[in-house]
Amino acid sequence: MSNITALNNELHRDIRIKRSNDFSRFSQQHLVPITVQDFTALASEFPIIFVKNAETGQFTPVAMMGIKEGVNLYCQETTYPAAVFPKGFLNAPLSLAKLNKDSDDATVLIDLDSPLIDEQGEALFNEAGEKTKFFESYSQHLLDVAEFTIQTQAITQFFANEKLFVQQTLTVTVDKQGGKQSISGAYIINEEALNALDDSRFIELKTKGLLPLIYAHLNSLYQVGRLSKLQVNQ
């Protein structure tokens, strides 16, 4: 449940926010949207795949944090077990919302029911109602993630335009009896299509700095085995 409203320096002057690596609020989200700026760090822990919006055709990169729908294997407890996590995990309880669809102006929202609101946390405003350094840093993080998201949408669309995506069915072991589960709807970069690009288009990928992202994504697919083991052990 949430109680989201626009942040106000008068109404919310006394609110304090604690920073925490308790990400249990994602316990039922096995696919977590990420940005391309997450790829390098997350590739060492999670499979990074792409999913396609059936209505818009837009591809979105996600970190697979679970095998079964509705079960995030990393976020079942209040203690997060991995060394890396998506940048967006640190957004709550604040978020950005555009004032209208035709404007780049945005307002900060706050979830007043978030457990991250705590009187022992960091203040957002001082007694004069001015932003604290903590809030300025927090706001910059929100802006960065929003910018990264826009960049990610453009890059995934570029991959789609180059016809680099191929749908892949992943088959994983899910129990100690050797039971298997097939995961459909996953898209990955097709290495054959990548290698078939002519020199000018491949150089464009290199010039745009996209090759490291592609290789991080492809290397991350080896982490499917890690997820499978976690599922079996659970």
NORMO-V790455 format. One line per field, one symbol per residue. burial: b if it has 16 or more other ideal C-beta (glycine too) atoms within 10 Angstrom, else e. Layout:
BEGIN
burial->???
END
This chain:
BEGIN
burial->eeeeeebeeeebeebbbeeeeebbbbbebbbbebbbbbbebbbebbbbbbebeeeeeebbbbbbbbbeeebbbbbeeeebeeeebbbbbbebbbbeeeeeeeeeeeebbbbeebebbeeeebbbbeeeeeeeebbeebbeebeebbebbeebbebbeebbebebbeebebebbbeeeeeeeebeebbbbbeeebeeeeeeeeeebeeeebeebbebbeebbebbeebbeebbee
END
